[in-house]
Amino acid sequence: MSLLRMEQVSKIYPGTIALDKASIKLERGQVLGMLGLNGAGKSTLIKILSGDITANEGTIYLDDKPIAIRNPKDAIEQGIATVYQESQLVEQMTVYENILLGKEEIRCGMVNFASMKKKVEEKINEFGFQIPVDVKVFELSTAQKRLAEIVKALSTNAKVLILDEPTASLTKEEAFSLMEDIRKIKEKGVGIIFVSHRMDEVKFICDSATVLRNGKVAANLEKDEFTQENIIMHLVGEKEYRAEKKQEEDDNTDRIHRDRVALHFKGSLTNKLTDIDFKVYEGEIVGIAGTLGSGRSSLLRAISGALGRASYEVFGRTVSVKCVRDAVKEKVVYIPEDRKAEGLFLKWSIKDNISLPHLYERSKCFIPSKWETEEGNKYIDKFLIKANSCTQTGNELSGGNQQKVLLGKWVREDARILMFDEPTHGVDIHAKQEIYGIIRNAARNGAGVIVVSSEMDELIELSDRIIMINNGTIVGEADKKPFDDQKILAAIS
């Protein structure tokens, strides 16, 4: 007996079929991944289950009995709770007050705060979570806030828990800590629908996955089918995927020129790097594999001038840099991991961000606004940035489009060395493929490219050669495809 079934459920708006005869099945103690590009129907499906909208046709079953969900109250009363991507907590209230908001215990005409606090503590202890209950929400970390919202949903005695991109605003470490807590919920028999764009999270937490495309169920995948190729093929369609792969193979022909060394770096850096010596050839993509703290990001920062004076060869000429600006003048560019803290001014427009590093080349007296607009529009078109116009601010864009703005800022035709640190962090699966295309195109244009990534699948797909680094030292190199991921992991562990 299934916990939850949707059978032939549709939602039709004037001129649009948002959900087209979709059927899904969720078991007790199962995590079902819900995957799809923007506009695929994920949000519509979630809103129907949550009672925010009603379906035009189809049937929903809970414990094999048909149910009607007309509004959010119906959903909650029948055991379906949703945690949305945007926070629903009241910042100035305590954790336990938020969790029982609207369900306060009244005794003798007064709110019984002590009883409420105890009740919430019992619920948190039931699942083995670590979260303070009597502090105000604004004092919590982002990860703790997300967990508090999950506890609030569970306090309704939910049988089905819908998590809408619960890790979107979290760091990688916070995300995987939260997923360990989600496993504890699964072990209690709760069925979980997990919406995510992140392939590594889907592989880690989901037992099966449903892929939506153009409002229809494109595939139902079991865990052993969770390959990046398989998921992307169902997300975009087999015909489109095959065409993209063929174009990629054609474009990679004779890209690397091993008679021309783009970068030759030798050196050490106190407490960070020891006796580093490696080369990158023209048109080559070199992956750097290493664990957090291994020195992989320090290597890129050293080359970029971010860690002080550095000297190395670029296309046969020795260059010396004392700061990032010196490196940029040599067309040696570092694209940082944290686009929000180091990469972009999110309150600025797309055109302002993209043109900023290059203003000194255009004018010393005034900002050339016409050129800024042209540059913004150029890279919106070139990198397929989804935006209303080049005057739209960065904080109005999705993570994937923010990342493409960051690439538009730095990935220019005349770039000589491009260094990418976690280039697809926090973007959806399709945006990843688009970013891979941008990186490969930069290599085809003759740049030497270095990529640091925590995702082994990403390094294997992108790299022509992989260098392993551990404790600030190069400990190995893989120069022949197919790469053996187990050997690489063993070397860097």
Secondary structure as GFF3:
##gff-version 3
##sequence-region A 1 493
A	DSSP	beta_strand	4	13	.	.	.	ID=ss1
A	DSSP	beta_strand	16	26	.	.	.	ID=ss2
A	DSSP	beta_strand	31	35	.	.	.	ID=ss3
A	DSSP	alpha_helix	42	50	.	.	.	ID=ss4
A	DSSP	beta_strand	57	62	.	.	.	ID=ss5
A	DSSP	beta_strand	65	67	.	.	.	ID=ss6
A	DSSP	alpha_helix	72	77	.	.	.	ID=ss7
A	DSSP	beta_strand	80	83	.	.	.	ID=ss8
A	DSSP	alpha_helix	95	99	.	.	.	ID=ss9
A	DSSP	beta_strand	106	107	.	.	.	ID=ss10
A	DSSP	beta_strand	110	111	.	.	.	ID=ss11
A	DSSP	alpha_helix	113	127	.	.	.	ID=ss12
A	DSSP	three_ten_helix	137	139	.	.	.	ID=ss13
A	DSSP	alpha_helix	142	154	.	.	.	ID=ss14
A	DSSP	beta_strand	160	164	.	.	.	ID=ss15
A	DSSP	alpha_helix	172	187	.	.	.	ID=ss16
A	DSSP	beta_strand	191	195	.	.	.	ID=ss17
A	DSSP	alpha_helix	199	205	.	.	.	ID=ss18
A	DSSP	beta_strand	208	213	.	.	.	ID=ss19
A	DSSP	beta_strand	216	222	.	.	.	ID=ss20
A	DSSP	three_ten_helix	223	225	.	.	.	ID=ss21
A	DSSP	alpha_helix	228	236	.	.	.	ID=ss22
A	DSSP	alpha_helix	238	251	.	.	.	ID=ss23
A	DSSP	beta_strand	257	269	.	.	.	ID=ss24
A	DSSP	beta_strand	273	282	.	.	.	ID=ss25
A	DSSP	beta_strand	285	289	.	.	.	ID=ss26
A	DSSP	alpha_helix	296	304	.	.	.	ID=ss27
A	DSSP	beta_strand	310	314	.	.	.	ID=ss28
A	DSSP	beta_strand	317	321	.	.	.	ID=ss29
A	DSSP	alpha_helix	324	329	.	.	.	ID=ss30
A	DSSP	beta_strand	332	335	.	.	.	ID=ss31
A	DSSP	pi_helix	339	343	.	.	.	ID=ss32
A	DSSP	alpha_helix	350	355	.	.	.	ID=ss33
A	DSSP	three_ten_helix	356	358	.	.	.	ID=ss34
A	DSSP	alpha_helix	359	362	.	.	.	ID=ss35
A	DSSP	alpha_helix	369	382	.	.	.	ID=ss36
A	DSSP	three_ten_helix	394	396	.	.	.	ID=ss37
A	DSSP	alpha_helix	399	410	.	.	.	ID=ss38
A	DSSP	beta_strand	417	421	.	.	.	ID=ss39
A	DSSP	alpha_helix	429	444	.	.	.	ID=ss40
A	DSSP	beta_strand	448	452	.	.	.	ID=ss41
A	DSSP	alpha_helix	456	462	.	.	.	ID=ss42
A	DSSP	beta_strand	465	470	.	.	.	ID=ss43
A	DSSP	beta_strand	473	478	.	.	.	ID=ss44
A	DSSP	alpha_helix	485	492	.	.	.	ID=ss45
###
